[in-house]
Amino acid sequence: MRENLKQARKNEGMTQQQMADYLHITLRYYKKLESGDADGSITLWDSLEDLFEIPQRLLREIPNNHPCQADSQ
């Protein structure tokens, strides 16, 4: 789950449907982005970065898949 993306959306008071409409994608695809089941294009992440004013590397982060986590265990 991309918690940073979900929280940014909620902080803006936007629903998943409003995000999908803003990005010109389907609701199903947006849900996959937020859950981490889809990667999305650079253009899409640029739009999210502009909207939320949060670096896309933070928005894209999926905590359970952090590469350093596996090394430190």
N, CA, C, O and CB atoms as a CASP TS submission, in Angstrom:
PFRMAT TS
TARGET T0000
AUTHOR 0000-0000-0000
METHOD Language model
MODEL 1
PARENT N/A
ATOM      1  N   MET     1       0.847  -1.178   0.000  1.00  0.00           N
ATOM      2  CA  MET     1       0.000   0.000   0.000  1.00  0.00           C
ATOM      3  C   MET     1       0.891   1.240   0.000  1.00  0.00           C
ATOM      4  O   MET     1       1.843   1.344   0.773  1.00  0.00           O
ATOM      5  CB  MET     1      -0.963  -0.001   1.224  1.00  0.00           C
ATOM      6  N   ARG     2       0.563   2.157  -0.872  1.00  0.00           N
ATOM      7  CA  ARG     2       1.285   3.426  -0.914  1.00  0.00           C
ATOM      8  C   ARG     2       0.610   4.387   0.062  1.00  0.00           C
ATOM      9  O   ARG     2      -0.241   5.192  -0.317  1.00  0.00           O
ATOM     10  CB  ARG     2       1.315   4.022  -2.368  1.00  0.00           C
ATOM     11  N   GLU     3       1.012   4.281   1.329  1.00  0.00           N
ATOM     12  CA  GLU     3       0.395   5.086   2.386  1.00  0.00           C
ATOM     13  C   GLU     3       0.603   6.585   2.172  1.00  0.00           C
ATOM     14  O   GLU     3      -0.293   7.376   2.469  1.00  0.00           O
ATOM     15  CB  GLU     3       0.957   4.682   3.739  1.00  0.00           C
ATOM     16  N   ASN     4       1.768   6.988   1.663  1.00  0.00           N
ATOM     17  CA  ASN     4       2.027   8.417   1.450  1.00  0.00           C
ATOM     18  C   ASN     4       1.086   8.998   0.398  1.00  0.00           C
ATOM     19  O   ASN     4       0.599  10.119   0.542  1.00  0.00           O
ATOM     20  CB  ASN     4       3.488   8.640   1.027  1.00  0.00           C
ATOM     21  N   LEU     5       0.835   8.235  -0.651  1.00  0.00           N
ATOM     22  CA  LEU     5      -0.090   8.676  -1.692  1.00  0.00           C
ATOM     23  C   LEU     5      -1.509   8.762  -1.138  1.00  0.00           C
ATOM     24  O   LEU     5      -2.214   9.745  -1.367  1.00  0.00           O
ATOM     25  CB  LEU     5      -0.043   7.721  -2.900  1.00  0.00           C
ATOM     26  N   LYS     6      -1.917   7.739  -0.419  1.00  0.00           N
ATOM     27  CA  LYS     6      -3.254   7.715   0.174  1.00  0.00           C
ATOM     28  C   LYS     6      -3.443   8.888   1.135  1.00  0.00           C
ATOM     29  O   LYS     6      -4.472   9.563   1.107  1.00  0.00           O
ATOM     30  CB  LYS     6      -3.493   6.384   0.908  1.00  0.00           C
ATOM     31  N   GLN     7      -2.450   9.122   1.980  1.00  0.00           N
ATOM     32  CA  GLN     7      -2.557  10.211   2.956  1.00  0.00           C
ATOM     33  C   GLN     7      -2.570  11.577   2.274  1.00  0.00           C
ATOM     34  O   GLN     7      -3.305  12.471   2.693  1.00  0.00           O
ATOM     35  CB  GLN     7      -1.402  10.142   3.955  1.00  0.00           C
ATOM     36  N   ALA     8      -1.769  11.741   1.234  1.00  0.00           N
ATOM     37  CA  ALA     8      -1.753  13.005   0.488  1.00  0.00           C
ATOM     38  C   ALA     8      -3.123  13.275  -0.125  1.00  0.00           C
ATOM     39  O   ALA     8      -3.619  14.401  -0.091  1.00  0.00           O
ATOM     40  CB  ALA     8      -0.668  12.975  -0.616  1.00  0.00           C
ATOM     41  N   ARG     9      -3.727  12.231  -0.685  1.00  0.00           N
ATOM     42  CA  ARG     9      -5.069  12.367  -1.270  1.00  0.00           C
ATOM     43  C   ARG     9      -6.075  12.774  -0.206  1.00  0.00           C
ATOM     44  O   ARG     9      -6.881  13.680  -0.417  1.00  0.00           O
ATOM     45  CB  ARG     9      -5.510  11.049  -1.940  1.00  0.00           C
ATOM     46  N   LYS    10      -6.027  12.110   0.923  1.00  0.00           N
ATOM     47  CA  LYS    10      -6.968  12.414   2.008  1.00  0.00           C
ATOM     48  C   LYS    10      -6.748  13.823   2.557  1.00  0.00           C
ATOM     49  O   LYS    10      -7.705  14.519   2.898  1.00  0.00           O
ATOM     50  CB  LYS    10      -6.828  11.385   3.138  1.00  0.00           C
ATOM     51  N   ASN    11      -5.490  14.235   2.639  1.00  0.00           N
ATOM     52  CA  ASN    11      -5.185  15.591   3.123  1.00  0.00           C
ATOM     53  C   ASN    11      -5.775  16.656   2.211  1.00  0.00           C
ATOM     54  O   ASN    11      -6.133  17.742   2.669  1.00  0.00           O
ATOM     55  CB  ASN    11      -3.673  15.790   3.235  1.00  0.00           C
ATOM     56  N   GLU    12      -5.876  16.349   0.922  1.00  0.00           N
ATOM     57  CA  GLU    12      -6.481  17.272  -0.048  1.00  0.00           C
ATOM     58  C   GLU    12      -7.999  17.169  -0.054  1.00  0.00           C
ATOM     59  O   GLU    12      -8.678  17.951  -0.719  1.00  0.00           O
ATOM     60  CB  GLU    12      -5.943  16.996  -1.449  1.00  0.00           C
ATOM     61  N   GLY    13      -8.536  16.193   0.695  1.00  0.00           N
ATOM     62  CA  GLY    13      -9.982  16.009   0.750  1.00  0.00           C
ATOM     63  C   GLY    13     -10.550  15.430  -0.536  1.00  0.00           C
ATOM     64  O   GLY    13     -11.694  15.705  -0.897  1.00  0.00           O
ATOM     65  N   MET    14      -9.751  14.630  -1.222  1.00  0.00           N
ATOM     66  CA  MET    14     -10.172  14.067  -2.503  1.00  0.00           C
ATOM     67  C   MET    14     -10.494  12.585  -2.362  1.00  0.00           C
ATOM     68  O   MET    14      -9.852  11.869  -1.594  1.00  0.00           O
ATOM     69  CB  MET    14      -9.084  14.272  -3.565  1.00  0.00           C
ATOM     70  N   THR    15     -11.488  12.140  -3.106  1.00  0.00           N
ATOM     71  CA  THR    15     -11.816  10.726  -3.170  1.00  0.00           C
ATOM     72  C   THR    15     -10.947  10.056  -4.221  1.00  0.00           C
ATOM     73  O   THR    15     -10.279  10.725  -5.009  1.00  0.00           O
ATOM     74  CB  THR    15     -13.313  10.518  -3.482  1.00  0.00           C
ATOM     75  N   GLN    16     -10.962   8.740  -4.225  1.00  0.00           N
ATOM     76  CA  GLN    16     -10.231   8.027  -5.261  1.00  0.00           C
ATOM     77  C   GLN    16     -10.817   8.344  -6.639  1.00  0.00           C
ATOM     78  O   GLN    16     -10.075   8.442  -7.616  1.00  0.00           O
ATOM     79  CB  GLN    16     -10.263   6.509  -4.997  1.00  0.00           C
ATOM     80  N   GLN    17     -12.125   8.504  -6.725  1.00  0.00           N
ATOM     81  CA  GLN    17     -12.751   8.835  -8.009  1.00  0.00           C
ATOM     82  C   GLN    17     -12.307  10.213  -8.483  1.00  0.00           C
ATOM     83  O   GLN    17     -12.042  10.398  -9.671  1.00  0.00           O
ATOM     84  CB  GLN    17     -14.285   8.784  -7.894  1.00  0.00           C
ATOM     85  N   GLN    18     -12.222  11.184  -7.573  1.00  0.00           N
ATOM     86  CA  GLN    18     -11.760  12.523  -7.951  1.00  0.00           C
ATOM     87  C   GLN    18     -10.319  12.476  -8.437  1.00  0.00           C
ATOM     88  O   GLN    18      -9.955  13.191  -9.371  1.00  0.00           O
ATOM     89  CB  GLN    18     -11.888  13.495  -6.765  1.00  0.00           C
ATOM     90  N   MET    19      -9.497  11.639  -7.812  1.00  0.00           N
ATOM     91  CA  MET    19      -8.107  11.497  -8.257  1.00  0.00           C
ATOM     92  C   MET    19      -8.053  10.893  -9.655  1.00  0.00           C
ATOM     93  O   MET    19      -7.299  11.353 -10.513  1.00  0.00           O
ATOM     94  CB  MET    19      -7.306  10.625  -7.270  1.00  0.00           C
ATOM     95  N   ALA    20      -8.852   9.868  -9.871  1.00  0.00           N
ATOM     96  CA  ALA    20      -8.890   9.234 -11.188  1.00  0.00           C
ATOM     97  C   ALA    20      -9.316  10.238 -12.250  1.00  0.00           C
ATOM     98  O   ALA    20      -8.729  10.294 -13.330  1.00  0.00           O
ATOM     99  CB  ALA    20      -9.844   8.027 -11.183  1.00  0.00           C
ATOM    100  N   ASP    21     -10.330  11.025 -11.943  1.00  0.00           N
ATOM    101  CA  ASP    21     -10.793  12.043 -12.888  1.00  0.00           C
ATOM    102  C   ASP    21      -9.700  13.080 -13.147  1.00  0.00           C
ATOM    103  O   ASP    21      -9.475  13.465 -14.294  1.00  0.00           O
ATOM    104  CB  ASP    21     -12.064  12.733 -12.357  1.00  0.00           C
ATOM    105  N   TYR    22      -9.027  13.530 -12.104  1.00  0.00           N
ATOM    106  CA  TYR    22      -7.952  14.515 -12.230  1.00  0.00           C
ATOM    107  C   TYR    22      -6.833  13.989 -13.143  1.00  0.00           C
ATOM    108  O   TYR    22      -6.273  14.732 -13.949  1.00  0.00           O
ATOM    109  CB  TYR    22      -7.384  14.869 -10.836  1.00  0.00           C
ATOM    110  N   LEU    23      -6.525  12.700 -12.999  1.00  0.00           N
ATOM    111  CA  LEU    23      -5.436  12.091 -13.766  1.00  0.00           C
ATOM    112  C   LEU    23      -5.877  11.554 -15.123  1.00  0.00           C
ATOM    113  O   LEU    23      -5.050  11.099 -15.914  1.00  0.00           O
ATOM    114  CB  LEU    23      -4.821  10.977 -12.971  1.00  0.00           C
ATOM    115  N   HIS    24      -7.181  11.607 -15.390  1.00  0.00           N
ATOM    116  CA  HIS    24      -7.743  11.088 -16.640  1.00  0.00           C
ATOM    117  C   HIS    24      -7.475   9.590 -16.792  1.00  0.00           C
ATOM    118  O   HIS    24      -7.094   9.116 -17.862  1.00  0.00           O
ATOM    119  CB  HIS    24      -7.163  11.847 -17.838  1.00  0.00           C
ATOM    120  N   ILE    25      -7.683   8.860 -15.695  1.00  0.00           N
ATOM    121  CA  ILE    25      -7.546   7.415 -15.698  1.00  0.00           C
ATOM    122  C   ILE    25      -8.805   6.822 -15.069  1.00  0.00           C
ATOM    123  O   ILE    25      -9.637   7.553 -14.531  1.00  0.00           O
ATOM    124  CB  ILE    25      -6.257   6.964 -14.933  1.00  0.00           C
ATOM    125  N   THR    26      -8.943   5.505 -15.135  1.00  0.00           N
ATOM    126  CA  THR    26     -10.104   4.867 -14.526  1.00  0.00           C
ATOM    127  C   THR    26      -9.919   4.760 -13.011  1.00  0.00           C
ATOM    128  O   THR    26      -8.802   4.785 -12.494  1.00  0.00           O
ATOM    129  CB  THR    26     -10.339   3.472 -15.141  1.00  0.00           C
ATOM    130  N   LEU    27     -11.037   4.642 -12.332  1.00  0.00           N
ATOM    131  CA  LEU    27     -10.997   4.447 -10.881  1.00  0.00           C
ATOM    132  C   LEU    27     -10.245   3.164 -10.546  1.00  0.00           C
ATOM    133  O   LEU    27      -9.448   3.133  -9.608  1.00  0.00           O
ATOM    134  CB  LEU    27     -12.428   4.402 -10.293  1.00  0.00           C
ATOM    135  N   ARG    28     -10.492   2.128 -11.298  1.00  0.00           N
ATOM    136  CA  ARG    28      -9.822   0.847 -11.065  1.00  0.00           C
ATOM    137  C   ARG    28      -8.302   1.000 -11.145  1.00  0.00           C
ATOM    138  O   ARG    28      -7.576   0.460 -10.310  1.00  0.00           O
ATOM    139  CB  ARG    28     -10.301  -0.201 -12.083  1.00  0.00           C
ATOM    140  N   TYR    29      -7.827   1.733 -12.143  1.00  0.00           N
ATOM    141  CA  TYR    29      -6.384   1.927 -12.289  1.00  0.00           C
ATOM    142  C   TYR    29      -5.834   2.772 -11.140  1.00  0.00           C
ATOM    143  O   TYR    29      -4.749   2.493 -10.631  1.00  0.00           O
ATOM    144  CB  TYR    29      -6.063   2.593 -13.641  1.00  0.00           C
ATOM    145  N   TYR    30      -6.569   3.793 -10.733  1.00  0.00           N
ATOM    146  CA  TYR    30      -6.086   4.605  -9.609  1.00  0.00           C
ATOM    147  C   TYR    30      -5.979   3.749  -8.348  1.00  0.00           C
ATOM    148  O   TYR    30      -5.000   3.855  -7.608  1.00  0.00           O
ATOM    149  CB  TYR    30      -7.026   5.815  -9.361  1.00  0.00           C
ATOM    150  N   LYS    31      -6.968   2.912  -8.101  1.00  0.00           N
ATOM    151  CA  LYS    31      -6.919   2.043  -6.925  1.00  0.00           C
ATOM    152  C   LYS    31      -5.690   1.140  -6.974  1.00  0.00           C
ATOM    153  O   LYS    31      -5.083   0.862  -5.940  1.00  0.00           O
ATOM    154  CB  LYS    31      -8.200   1.195  -6.827  1.00  0.00           C
ATOM    155  N   LYS    32      -5.323   0.683  -8.163  1.00  0.00           N
ATOM    156  CA  LYS    32      -4.129  -0.144  -8.307  1.00  0.00           C
ATOM    157  C   LYS    32      -2.863   0.667  -8.014  1.00  0.00           C
ATOM    158  O   LYS    32      -1.910   0.144  -7.437  1.00  0.00           O
ATOM    159  CB  LYS    32      -4.061  -0.741  -9.722  1.00  0.00           C
ATOM    160  N   LEU    33      -2.857   1.931  -8.407  1.00  0.00           N
ATOM    161  CA  LEU    33      -1.710   2.789  -8.093  1.00  0.00           C
ATOM    162  C   LEU    33      -1.561   2.929  -6.583  1.00  0.00           C
ATOM    163  O   LEU    33      -0.472   2.767  -6.033  1.00  0.00           O
ATOM    164  CB  LEU    33      -1.870   4.183  -8.750  1.00  0.00           C
ATOM    165  N   GLU    34      -2.672   3.231  -5.931  1.00  0.00           N
ATOM    166  CA  GLU    34      -2.641   3.473  -4.493  1.00  0.00           C
ATOM    167  C   GLU    34      -2.301   2.200  -3.720  1.00  0.00           C
ATOM    168  O   GLU    34      -1.639   2.268  -2.684  1.00  0.00           O
ATOM    169  CB  GLU    34      -3.983   4.027  -4.023  1.00  0.00           C
ATOM    170  N   SER    35      -2.736   1.063  -4.200  1.00  0.00           N
ATOM    171  CA  SER    35      -2.459  -0.198  -3.507  1.00  0.00           C
ATOM    172  C   SER    35      -1.049  -0.714  -3.801  1.00  0.00           C
ATOM    173  O   SER    35      -0.546  -1.588  -3.094  1.00  0.00           O
ATOM    174  CB  SER    35      -3.488  -1.253  -3.908  1.00  0.00           C
ATOM    175  N   GLY    36      -0.415  -0.173  -4.841  1.00  0.00           N
ATOM    176  CA  GLY    36       0.921  -0.622  -5.217  1.00  0.00           C
ATOM    177  C   GLY    36       0.910  -1.727  -6.246  1.00  0.00           C
ATOM    178  O   GLY    36       1.956  -2.296  -6.558  1.00  0.00           O
ATOM    179  N   ASP    37      -0.273  -2.045  -6.784  1.00  0.00           N
ATOM    180  CA  ASP    37      -0.382  -3.100  -7.797  1.00  0.00           C
ATOM    181  C   ASP    37      -0.093  -2.609  -9.210  1.00  0.00           C
ATOM    182  O   ASP    37      -0.009  -3.418 -10.134  1.00  0.00           O
ATOM    183  CB  ASP    37      -1.758  -3.704  -7.755  1.00  0.00           C
ATOM    184  N   ALA    38       0.060  -1.302  -9.395  1.00  0.00           N
ATOM    185  CA  ALA    38       0.425  -0.715 -10.696  1.00  0.00           C
ATOM    186  C   ALA    38       1.502   0.326 -10.451  1.00  0.00           C
ATOM    187  O   ALA    38       1.547   0.957  -9.395  1.00  0.00           O
ATOM    188  CB  ALA    38      -0.823  -0.075 -11.421  1.00  0.00           C
ATOM    189  N   ASP    39       2.372   0.498 -11.443  1.00  0.00           N
ATOM    190  CA  ASP    39       3.479   1.444 -11.298  1.00  0.00           C
ATOM    191  C   ASP    39       3.148   2.847 -11.785  1.00  0.00           C
ATOM    192  O   ASP    39       3.583   3.823 -11.174  1.00  0.00           O
ATOM    193  CB  ASP    39       4.675   0.937 -12.039  1.00  0.00           C
ATOM    194  N   GLY    40       2.402   2.970 -12.854  1.00  0.00           N
ATOM    195  CA  GLY    40       2.081   4.290 -13.393  1.00  0.00           C
ATOM    196  C   GLY    40       3.217   4.865 -14.212  1.00  0.00           C
ATOM    197  O   GLY    40       4.372   4.460 -14.084  1.00  0.00           O
ATOM    198  N   SER    41       2.863   5.818 -15.057  1.00  0.00           N
ATOM    199  CA  SER    41       3.853   6.453 -15.936  1.00  0.00           C
ATOM    200  C   SER    41       4.540   7.614 -15.222  1.00  0.00           C
ATOM    201  O   SER    41       4.058   8.102 -14.199  1.00  0.00           O
ATOM    202  CB  SER    41       3.185   6.950 -17.238  1.00  0.00           C
ATOM    203  N   ILE    42       5.649   8.040 -15.765  1.00  0.00           N
ATOM    204  CA  ILE    42       6.366   9.201 -15.226  1.00  0.00           C
ATOM    205  C   ILE    42       5.466  10.434 -15.276  1.00  0.00           C
ATOM    206  O   ILE    42       5.444  11.230 -14.337  1.00  0.00           O
ATOM    207  CB  ILE    42       7.682   9.456 -16.016  1.00  0.00           C
ATOM    208  N   THR    43       4.735  10.589 -16.356  1.00  0.00           N
ATOM    209  CA  THR    43       3.830  11.733 -16.504  1.00  0.00           C
ATOM    210  C   THR    43       2.780  11.748 -15.405  1.00  0.00           C
ATOM    211  O   THR    43       2.474  12.802 -14.847  1.00  0.00           O
ATOM    212  CB  THR    43       3.150  11.703 -17.875  1.00  0.00           C
ATOM    213  N   LEU    44       2.236  10.597 -15.099  1.00  0.00           N
ATOM    214  CA  LEU    44       1.240  10.487 -14.041  1.00  0.00           C
ATOM    215  C   LEU    44       1.838  10.905 -12.699  1.00  0.00           C
ATOM    216  O   LEU    44       1.231  11.684 -11.964  1.00  0.00           O
ATOM    217  CB  LEU    44       0.694   9.050 -13.960  1.00  0.00           C
ATOM    218  N   TRP    45       3.019  10.394 -12.380  1.00  0.00           N
ATOM    219  CA  TRP    45       3.665  10.737 -11.099  1.00  0.00           C
ATOM    220  C   TRP    45       4.081  12.205 -11.067  1.00  0.00           C
ATOM    221  O   TRP    45       4.067  12.827 -10.004  1.00  0.00           O
ATOM    222  CB  TRP    45       4.896   9.840 -10.859  1.00  0.00           C
ATOM    223  N   ASP    46       4.449  12.762 -12.216  1.00  0.00           N
ATOM    224  CA  ASP    46       4.734  14.203 -12.284  1.00  0.00           C
ATOM    225  C   ASP    46       3.489  15.005 -11.918  1.00  0.00           C
ATOM    226  O   ASP    46       3.577  15.999 -11.197  1.00  0.00           O
ATOM    227  CB  ASP    46       5.232  14.600 -13.699  1.00  0.00           C
ATOM    228  N   SER    47       2.331  14.576 -12.415  1.00  0.00           N
ATOM    229  CA  SER    47       1.074  15.266 -12.105  1.00  0.00           C
ATOM    230  C   SER    47       0.752  15.185 -10.616  1.00  0.00           C
ATOM    231  O   SER    47       0.306  16.164 -10.018  1.00  0.00           O
ATOM    232  CB  SER    47      -0.080  14.669 -12.922  1.00  0.00           C
ATOM    233  N   LEU    48       0.978  14.024 -10.027  1.00  0.00           N
ATOM    234  CA  LEU    48       0.728  13.864  -8.586  1.00  0.00           C
ATOM    235  C   LEU    48       1.694  14.708  -7.762  1.00  0.00           C
ATOM    236  O   LEU    48       1.305  15.314  -6.763  1.00  0.00           O
ATOM    237  CB  LEU    48       0.849  12.384  -8.180  1.00  0.00           C
ATOM    238  N   GLU    49       2.934  14.743  -8.179  1.00  0.00           N
ATOM    239  CA  GLU    49       3.938  15.557  -7.488  1.00  0.00           C
ATOM    240  C   GLU    49       3.543  17.036  -7.541  1.00  0.00           C
ATOM    241  O   GLU    49       3.667  17.747  -6.543  1.00  0.00           O
ATOM    242  CB  GLU    49       5.341  15.348  -8.120  1.00  0.00           C
ATOM    243  N   ASP    50       3.076  17.491  -8.686  1.00  0.00           N
ATOM    244  CA  ASP    50       2.638  18.888  -8.826  1.00  0.00           C
ATOM    245  C   ASP    50       1.411  19.177  -7.970  1.00  0.00           C
ATOM    246  O   ASP    50       1.329  20.228  -7.335  1.00  0.00           O
ATOM    247  CB  ASP    50       2.331  19.205 -10.293  1.00  0.00           C
ATOM    248  N   LEU    51       0.463  18.252  -7.950  1.00  0.00           N
ATOM    249  CA  LEU    51      -0.764  18.447  -7.180  1.00  0.00           C
ATOM    250  C   LEU    51      -0.491  18.522  -5.685  1.00  0.00           C
ATOM    251  O   LEU    51      -0.966  19.431  -5.005  1.00  0.00           O
ATOM    252  CB  LEU    51      -1.744  17.327  -7.466  1.00  0.00           C
ATOM    253  N   PHE    52       0.266  17.574  -5.182  1.00  0.00           N
ATOM    254  CA  PHE    52       0.482  17.478  -3.736  1.00  0.00           C
ATOM    255  C   PHE    52       1.704  18.235  -3.236  1.00  0.00           C
ATOM    256  O   PHE    52       1.851  18.457  -2.034  1.00  0.00           O
ATOM    257  CB  PHE    52       0.609  16.047  -3.349  1.00  0.00           C
ATOM    258  N   GLU    53       2.579  18.629  -4.151  1.00  0.00           N
ATOM    259  CA  GLU    53       3.841  19.282  -3.787  1.00  0.00           C
ATOM    260  C   GLU    53       4.656  18.399  -2.842  1.00  0.00           C
ATOM    261  O   GLU    53       5.236  18.857  -1.858  1.00  0.00           O
ATOM    262  CB  GLU    53       3.570  20.652  -3.131  1.00  0.00           C
ATOM    263  N   ILE    54       4.671  17.106  -3.193  1.00  0.00           N
ATOM    264  CA  ILE    54       5.437  16.094  -2.466  1.00  0.00           C
ATOM    265  C   ILE    54       6.270  15.355  -3.509  1.00  0.00           C
ATOM    266  O   ILE    54       5.741  14.973  -4.553  1.00  0.00           O
ATOM    267  CB  ILE    54       4.494  15.101  -1.650  1.00  0.00           C
ATOM    268  N   PRO    55       7.561  15.145  -3.252  1.00  0.00           N
ATOM    269  CA  PRO    55       8.391  14.431  -4.236  1.00  0.00           C
ATOM    270  C   PRO    55       7.789  13.067  -4.572  1.00  0.00           C
ATOM    271  O   PRO    55       7.331  12.337  -3.693  1.00  0.00           O
ATOM    272  CB  PRO    55       9.832  14.256  -3.703  1.00  0.00           C
ATOM    273  N   GLN    56       7.801  12.745  -5.859  1.00  0.00           N
ATOM    274  CA  GLN    56       7.178  11.494  -6.281  1.00  0.00           C
ATOM    275  C   GLN    56       7.849  10.271  -5.689  1.00  0.00           C
ATOM    276  O   GLN    56       7.198   9.238  -5.535  1.00  0.00           O
ATOM    277  CB  GLN    56       7.194  11.394  -7.774  1.00  0.00           C
ATOM    278  N   ARG    57       9.115  10.350  -5.355  1.00  0.00           N
ATOM    279  CA  ARG    57       9.770   9.199  -4.736  1.00  0.00           C
ATOM    280  C   ARG    57       9.092   8.850  -3.415  1.00  0.00           C
ATOM    281  O   ARG    57       9.021   7.679  -3.043  1.00  0.00           O
ATOM    282  CB  ARG    57      11.269   9.481  -4.511  1.00  0.00           C
ATOM    283  N   LEU    58       8.589   9.874  -2.696  1.00  0.00           N
ATOM    284  CA  LEU    58       7.867   9.614  -1.457  1.00  0.00           C
ATOM    285  C   LEU    58       6.458   9.104  -1.733  1.00  0.00           C
ATOM    286  O   LEU    58       5.970   8.216  -1.034  1.00  0.00           O
ATOM    287  CB  LEU    58       7.808  10.876  -0.604  1.00  0.00           C
ATOM    288  N   LEU    59       5.807   9.658  -2.744  1.00  0.00           N
ATOM    289  CA  LEU    59       4.459   9.212  -3.094  1.00  0.00           C
ATOM    290  C   LEU    59       4.466   7.767  -3.589  1.00  0.00           C
ATOM    291  O   LEU    59       3.523   7.019  -3.333  1.00  0.00           O
ATOM    292  CB  LEU    59       3.854  10.130  -4.162  1.00  0.00           C
ATOM    293  N   ARG    60       5.512   7.379  -4.288  1.00  0.00           N
ATOM    294  CA  ARG    60       5.598   6.038  -4.885  1.00  0.00           C
ATOM    295  C   ARG    60       6.009   4.969  -3.884  1.00  0.00           C
ATOM    296  O   ARG    60       5.846   3.777  -4.145  1.00  0.00           O
ATOM    297  CB  ARG    60       6.578   6.049  -6.033  1.00  0.00           C
ATOM    298  N   GLU    61       6.535   5.382  -2.757  1.00  0.00           N
ATOM    299  CA  GLU    61       7.097   4.446  -1.785  1.00  0.00           C
ATOM    300  C   GLU    61       6.062   3.438  -1.283  1.00  0.00           C
ATOM    301  O   GLU    61       4.938   3.791  -0.925  1.00  0.00           O
ATOM    302  CB  GLU    61       7.679   5.210  -0.610  1.00  0.00           C
ATOM    303  N   ILE    62       6.476   2.191  -1.269  1.00  0.00           N
ATOM    304  CA  ILE    62       5.691   1.106  -0.689  1.00  0.00           C
ATOM    305  C   ILE    62       6.547   0.564   0.459  1.00  0.00           C
ATOM    306  O   ILE    62       7.506  -0.165   0.209  1.00  0.00           O
ATOM    307  CB  ILE    62       5.325  -0.032  -1.768  1.00  0.00           C
ATOM    308  N   PRO    63       6.228   0.899   1.698  1.00  0.00           N
ATOM    309  CA  PRO    63       7.096   0.584   2.836  1.00  0.00           C
ATOM    310  C   PRO    63       7.559  -0.866   2.925  1.00  0.00           C
ATOM    311  O   PRO    63       8.721  -1.099   3.256  1.00  0.00           O
ATOM    312  CB  PRO    63       6.394   0.927   4.083  1.00  0.00           C
ATOM    313  N   ASN    64       6.723  -1.831   2.652  1.00  0.00           N
ATOM    314  CA  ASN    64       7.106  -3.240   2.783  1.00  0.00           C
ATOM    315  C   ASN    64       8.084  -3.686   1.717  1.00  0.00           C
ATOM    316  O   ASN    64       8.688  -4.750   1.849  1.00  0.00           O
ATOM    317  CB  ASN    64       5.885  -4.112   2.729  1.00  0.00           C
ATOM    318  N   ASN    65       8.259  -2.902   0.663  1.00  0.00           N
ATOM    319  CA  ASN    65       9.150  -3.278  -0.428  1.00  0.00           C
ATOM    320  C   ASN    65      10.428  -2.452  -0.461  1.00  0.00           C
ATOM    321  O   ASN    65      11.130  -2.444  -1.472  1.00  0.00           O
ATOM    322  CB  ASN    65       8.432  -3.142  -1.739  1.00  0.00           C
ATOM    323  N   HIS    66      10.736  -1.766   0.614  1.00  0.00           N
ATOM    324  CA  HIS    66      11.925  -0.923   0.639  1.00  0.00           C
ATOM    325  C   HIS    66      13.162  -1.804   0.522  1.00  0.00           C
ATOM    326  O   HIS    66      13.323  -2.730   1.317  1.00  0.00           O
ATOM    327  CB  HIS    66      11.977  -0.067   1.935  1.00  0.00           C
ATOM    328  N   PRO    67      14.059  -1.541  -0.464  1.00  0.00           N
ATOM    329  CA  PRO    67      15.211  -2.406  -0.711  1.00  0.00           C
ATOM    330  C   PRO    67      16.152  -2.528   0.476  1.00  0.00           C
ATOM    331  O   PRO    67      16.776  -3.576   0.642  1.00  0.00           O
ATOM    332  CB  PRO    67      15.972  -1.900  -1.886  1.00  0.00           C
ATOM    333  N   CYS    68      16.277  -1.524   1.290  1.00  0.00           N
ATOM    334  CA  CYS    68      17.202  -1.576   2.435  1.00  0.00           C
ATOM    335  C   CYS    68      16.651  -2.446   3.552  1.00  0.00           C
ATOM    336  O   CYS    68      17.424  -2.946   4.369  1.00  0.00           O
ATOM    337  CB  CYS    68      17.478  -0.165   2.967  1.00  0.00           C
ATOM    338  N   GLN    69      15.363  -2.640   3.613  1.00  0.00           N
ATOM    339  CA  GLN    69      14.745  -3.437   4.651  1.00  0.00           C
ATOM    340  C   GLN    69      15.249  -4.876   4.614  1.00  0.00           C
ATOM    341  O   GLN    69      15.584  -5.445   5.652  1.00  0.00           O
ATOM    342  CB  GLN    69      13.234  -3.403   4.510  1.00  0.00           C
ATOM    343  N   ALA    70      15.301  -5.456   3.440  1.00  0.00           N
ATOM    344  CA  ALA    70      15.733  -6.839   3.299  1.00  0.00           C
ATOM    345  C   ALA    70      17.201  -7.004   3.717  1.00  0.00           C
ATOM    346  O   ALA    70      17.574  -8.019   4.306  1.00  0.00           O
ATOM    347  CB  ALA    70      15.536  -7.309   1.850  1.00  0.00           C
ATOM    348  N   ASP    71      18.023  -6.003   3.407  1.00  0.00           N
ATOM    349  CA  ASP    71      19.437  -6.071   3.753  1.00  0.00           C
ATOM    350  C   ASP    71      19.688  -5.999   5.252  1.00  0.00           C
ATOM    351  O   ASP    71      20.649  -6.581   5.755  1.00  0.00           O
ATOM    352  CB  ASP    71      20.179  -4.963   3.070  1.00  0.00           C
ATOM    353  N   SER    72      18.822  -5.283   5.964  1.00  0.00           N
ATOM    354  CA  SER    72      19.058  -5.047   7.387  1.00  0.00           C
ATOM    355  C   SER    72      18.493  -6.157   8.266  1.00  0.00           C
ATOM    356  O   SER    72      18.659  -6.120   9.485  1.00  0.00           O
ATOM    357  CB  SER    72      18.456  -3.724   7.794  1.00  0.00           C
ATOM    358  N   GLN    73      17.836  -7.132   7.675  1.00  0.00           N
ATOM    359  CA  GLN    73      17.241  -8.213   8.492  1.00  0.00           C
ATOM    360  C   GLN    73      18.182  -9.367   8.630  1.00  0.00           C
ATOM    361  O   GLN    73      17.851 -10.359   9.280  1.00  0.00           O
ATOM    362  CB  GLN    73      15.933  -8.699   7.889  1.00  0.00           C
TER
END
